[in-house]
């Protein structure tokens, strides 16, 4: 296949992925913001989240360097009205330029956490680096972190603790450049054999 055709096909074959912005800050005070579409739940007790970093051999990305240096980072859902701004955080900015400033996002902080949150996001998670797992098949790295704080808008948080992503205006990503609004279509009880729906 043509290289670009293959790239687009394989990147979109898995369907909709969560759209997030990872916020970090270096020890010398330079903030960084990067769009990530590989965030995955790894467990709830302990509460762990992972995401995949691209190969670091040729150029070490600022997000990766900051996480290893400070052990603190944030994961923020992309608001559906700010997808273009979020998309351009993937441009190759110099370390001296903050993607928060260049792409028009507000840095937000809490007293107990050093890494910046995205002020415009309705779902924000403070993460503490736990470990990195090398994926030797393609030289990528799985970054694993523990959740330390969660900030969710009251309107999006349900009584049972679940989050309505449609109300939170969260987005999904397909491939490298296509963004989707999320619409909740159903919620079902815990699946048990005695409540299996009758088909036909």
N, C-alpha and C positions, 0 to 999 in steps of 0.2 A: 504493500500500500504506500501511497504518498505519505511522507512523514507527518505533515500537518493533519491530513485526513485521519490517520491512525491516532494521533494525539487527541483530536476532538472526539473520535468514536470511543476510545477507551476511557477517557475522562468523564464521558456522560453515560456510559453503559450501566453504571450502578444506580442511576436515578438521582433523586433529590438528596442532597447532603446539607447538613446544617451550616448556615452562614454566620461566622463569628469573627470578631476582631480581637486579637491578642495584644494586650497592652503591657509594656515593660518599661523599665527605667534603669539606666546604667548607674554604677556607683558614683560617677561624676555628674549625675543629674540630667542626662540627656534622655528624653522620653522617645518611645518608639511604638508604632502601631502597625500591625500586620493582619491582613485578611487570611483566614484559615478555613478550609472546608472539610477538614478531616477529623474534627472533634468527635470523640466517641466515649460513651459511658462505659466504665470498666468495673464498677461495683458501687454499692451504696453503703456498705459497712465493712471496711472503711470506705468513705466516699472518695472514689478515684475517677479522674477523667484523663484521657489520653488524646494526643494529636500527633500527626506525622510531620516531621520536618524534612524538607528536601535535602539532598546531599550537600554536605558542608566542605568537601575537600577543596574545591576550587576557590569558592568565596564563602566565608563564614557569615551567615546572616545575623543582623543586629539582634533580632528576637532571640535566637539561640544563644548568642554570646551573653546577652543580658540575663537570661534565665539561669544560665550556669553561674554567672557572677553574683547575682543577688538572691537566687532561689525563689523569687516572688514574681508573679505575673497575674494578669486578669484575663478572663474570657468574657466577652460581651456580645450579646446577640445584635446582629445588624438590623437597625430599624428599616422598614420597607420603603420609606421615603428618602433614604440616604444611601441607596445601593451604588450609585455612581461614585460618590465620594469614597465609599468603602472599597470599591473596586480599585481605585487608583492608589490605595496604600500599598499595593503590590509593586509599584514602580520602584526602580533602584535608586532611592534617595541616598545621599551621603549621610554618614552617621551624625553629622552636625545639624541636619535638618530633621525636625520632628514631623512625622506623618500626621500627628494631631493638628499641628498648625497648617501644614501644606494642604491637607485635605478637609479642613474645616470641622474638626471634632473637638469637643471640650474635654480637657483633662479634669477628672474628678477624683478626689482622694477621701479616704476615711482616716481618722486618727491612728488606727491600729494597723494600717497596711501601707507599705511604701509604694507599691506599683500603681499606676494610674488606671482608673476605670474610664469608660466612654460615657460622658455625661448624658448623651442622647439615647443611650440604650435603656430598655425597660427591664432587661434581665442581665445582671452582672455577677460574676463569680470571682472571688479572690482565691488564687491557687498558690500552693506551696510545692515547689519541685521535690519529687521523691526519687525518681530514677530515670535514666534513659536506656532504651533497649535498641541496640543496633539491628537493623534489618539488612543482613548481608546480601540478600538477593538483588537489591538495587541501591545500596548505600544510603538509604534513608534512615531516620531515627524516630522511634516512638518515644515521645516525651510523656512521662506519667507524673501527674500531680495530685495532691490531696486538696479537697475543698476546705477552705478556712472560713469564708463568709459568703453569704448569698444575699443579693439585693434584688427583689422582684417587686414590680408595681402591684399595689393592693388589688387593682381591678383584674389583673391576670392570674392571681393566686386563688385557687379553689379551696373550699373548706377542708378537703381531704389532703391538701398539700400538693396536688397536681397543678401544673401550669398550663393555662390556655394560650398557646403560641399565636393563635389568631388575634386575640385581644392584645397581646404584647407586641403585635406588629413585627414579629420575627420573620426572617426570610429563609428560603432554601436556595441552594446553588446547584446547577447542573453544568457539568463540564468546567471550563475555566472562566466563562464570561456570561452565563445566562442566570438570571435571578427570578425567583418565583415567590409570590405571596402564598401564605399558608392559610388554608381554610379547614376548620375542624368539621369533619363529616359524621363522626359517631364516637361514642364511648361505651364500652362493654364491661360487664362484671368479670371477675376473675374466672378463667376458663376451667370448668369442671365437667366431667363426663356426664353427670346427671342433668346438666343444664345445656347440653349440646342442642343447638337449634335443629328443628325438623326441616329437612330439605325437600323441595319439590312440592 
